[in-house]
Amino acid sequence: MPSPATSNLFSLGVVLLAAGASSRMGRPKMLLPWGGTSVIGHLVEQWKKLGAGQIAMVCAADDQDMTSELDRLRFPREDRILNPAPQRGMFSSIQCAAGWTGWRAGLTHWVLVLGDQPHLQSKTLRALIEFATAHPQEICLPFQGGHRRHPVLLSAAAFHRLQDSTAQDLKQFLEQEDLRLCNLDDPGLDLDIDQPEDYQRAIQLFLQQD
């Protein structure tokens, strides 16, 4: 059965946020080994299998290590979004993506993918996509343990509002929007890879998946 992300009424653009400095990890999180590839390589393949209409990467403009890895993965240069000021934080990368002119025509929704959640189950992400197809005009987020989680899936209208938003960060932006929460059950939703011990726990979660 084809993914809903490939239907004519729902075409998904994926924003992979890869411009962070990974200061707490001590080395770039996106370049850490993951399976037979890197974290970033895994995320690209995962979203391809989920039927993404286009995958774009937001990178720091001067990140040569990331450039080398993307070249190794043969990730298209035309799908790389350069953030000239990544020190301004994740929201600056999101706004770069929202204002980028390289998105393909026909995309109807966008998902903001953190670089520190490669351990999320594909069935979890598929369930979020299916939930969003049932609520196409709303911003949809996973909900677990009484908390909103990532990734955030936005309608085209909401995604384009990000470009000129005066919010200080994504959390503040979302507080101004109507949200639809998708109840999910995935222990990986509670974990972000910030420090080495998080990375080891994420690997164990990934290895335990069906």
C-alpha positions, 0 to 999 in steps of 0.5 A: 500500500503506498504511503499517504505522503505520495498521494495527489492530495498530500505531498510531503516536504522534509526539512532535515535540521542539521546546522546545530553545533552539537556542543553537548555531544562533543562531536557532530551528532548528524555524523555519528555512526548509525547502522551501516551509515551515519545518522544523517544517512539513516534519516535521509533513507528513512524519509525516502521510504516514507514517500517524501516528495522532497527532502532538503537539508539545512546546514551551516554555510561553513560546515565542511564535515557535513558537506563531505558527508553529504557528498559521500551520500550523494545527497543533491547539492540543489537540496541543501539549504545554507544557514548563514547564521546557525548560531542564532539557533534552530528557529533560524534554520527553520525560517531559512527552510520556510523562505527557501525557493528551491521547494518543488511545486506540488508539495502540500505539507512539510515536516520539521525533522530534528537530527537527534531522533534517528531512533524513532520507529518508521511506524511512528512517523507513518502514523503521524503522516496518516494523522496529518492526512486526516487533519490537512489544515492543522499543525500536527505533533506527536503526543506522549506522556502528557507532552508534545513531541517532535517531529512537527508536521505543518500545512503549507499555510502554516509552513509559509507563516514561519518565514516572517514570524516574529516568534523567538523560537518554534515553541513560541510560534506553535503557541500562536497556532491551532495544533492537533495532537496525535497520541502515539506510543514510541519510547524514542519520542521521549529521547533526544540525543544530546550527550554520549549516553543518550546516543548509546540509549538511542542505539539500544532503542533502535536495535530493539525495534521490530 
